[in-house]
């Protein structure tokens, strides 16, 4: 699955979750639910802290891993895991990504940054 996202101020999260659900319908439902949440958090972060163009890629790897990439055009605001206080309204996205994925990170290219996460998934 490869999606170029609009540059609207609000990310199309509901549409993305439906697309992820359809694209991954052959996988275990718990994995699909976690993938939807990972996509939501990574895309939300790209909209909040990155710049267009923003794209999403999902790739099933031969070792039963699901690889998720979210790319945006901002090479300077790099993601970092940080604690959010109990009364904080925001700041838990990467904490969720860290908990739900088997690993995550980012790569900076000449024109963009790619934030990625991988999770173990098996067919249903």
Beta strands, then each sheet from edge to edge (+ up, - down):
strand 1: 2-5
strand 2: 54-60
strand 3: 65-72
strand 4: 103-108
strand 5: 113-120
sheet 1: 1+ 2- 3+ 5- 4+
end
